[in-house]
């Protein structure tokens, strides 16, 4: 189960707290939540990932894609930090 909540919002920045597992259909759910908040190009989006317990390959690919688009991935736990590294263990 995935839970995405707004923890901070202004005209220029939005921070979403992501909790649970980023797998299966929740990958698309997270993508849509991010798209809603980045509809206007001038909004800086950040995702708090400390409460993510697991992300499958598709979830990691999405997070890396978001990061490459300028989304901040903050407060990552050790599991997520390792998965998001570019290298043999963190590459999908």
VENURVEN-V181035 format. One record per residue. N is the residue number from 0. RES is the residue in three letters. PHI is phi as a letter, one per 30 degrees, with the letter a starting at -180 (999 if undefined). NEAR is the number of other C-alpha atoms within 8 Angstrom. D_CENTER is the distance of its C-alpha to the mean C-alpha in whole Angstrom. Layout:
BEGIN
[[N/RES/PHI/NEAR/D_CENTER] [N/RES/PHI/NEAR/D_CENTER]]
END
This chain:
BEGIN
[[0/UNK/999/6/15] [1/UNK/c/9/11] [2/UNK/b/8/12] [3/UNK/b/10/10] [4/UNK/b/7/12] [5/UNK/d/9/13] [6/UNK/c/8/14] [7/UNK/a/8/15] [8/UNK/a/9/16] [9/UNK/b/6/19] [10/UNK/d/5/20] [11/UNK/c/8/18] [12/UNK/a/11/15] [13/UNK/b/14/12] [14/UNK/c/12/10] [15/UNK/c/13/8] [16/UNK/c/13/9] [17/UNK/c/14/7] [18/UNK/b/12/10] [19/UNK/j/11/12] [20/UNK/c/11/11] [21/UNK/c/14/9] [22/UNK/b/11/12] [23/UNK/h/8/15] [24/UNK/d/6/14] [25/UNK/d/11/11] [26/UNK/d/12/9] [27/UNK/d/8/11] [28/UNK/d/8/11] [29/UNK/d/10/7] [30/UNK/e/9/8] [31/UNK/d/8/11] [32/UNK/d/9/10] [33/UNK/d/9/8] [34/UNK/d/8/11] [35/UNK/d/7/13] [36/UNK/d/10/12] [37/UNK/c/11/13] [38/UNK/e/7/16] [39/UNK/d/6/18] [40/UNK/d/6/17] [41/UNK/d/6/18] [42/UNK/c/12/15] [43/UNK/d/12/13] [44/UNK/c/14/10] [45/UNK/b/12/8] [46/UNK/c/12/5] [47/UNK/d/13/7] [48/UNK/c/14/7] [49/UNK/d/10/10] [50/UNK/c/10/11] [51/UNK/d/13/9] [52/UNK/d/8/13] [53/UNK/a/10/12] [54/UNK/b/12/10] [55/UNK/d/9/13] [56/UNK/e/7/13] [57/UNK/d/10/12] [58/UNK/d/11/8] [59/UNK/d/12/9] [60/UNK/e/9/10] [61/UNK/d/10/7] [62/UNK/d/10/5] [63/UNK/d/9/8] [64/UNK/d/8/9] [65/UNK/d/9/7] [66/UNK/d/10/8] [67/UNK/d/7/11] [68/UNK/d/6/11] [69/UNK/j/8/11] [70/UNK/d/11/8] [71/UNK/d/9/8] [72/UNK/c/11/6] [73/UNK/c/9/9] [74/UNK/h/7/11] [75/UNK/d/11/10] [76/UNK/d/10/12] [77/UNK/e/6/15] [78/UNK/d/9/14] [79/UNK/d/12/10] [80/UNK/e/9/12] [81/UNK/d/9/14] [82/UNK/d/10/12] [83/UNK/d/11/11] [84/UNK/d/9/14] [85/UNK/d/7/16] [86/UNK/l/6/19] [87/UNK/e/5/21] [88/UNK/d/8/19] [89/UNK/c/10/15] [90/UNK/c/9/16] [91/UNK/b/5/16]]
END
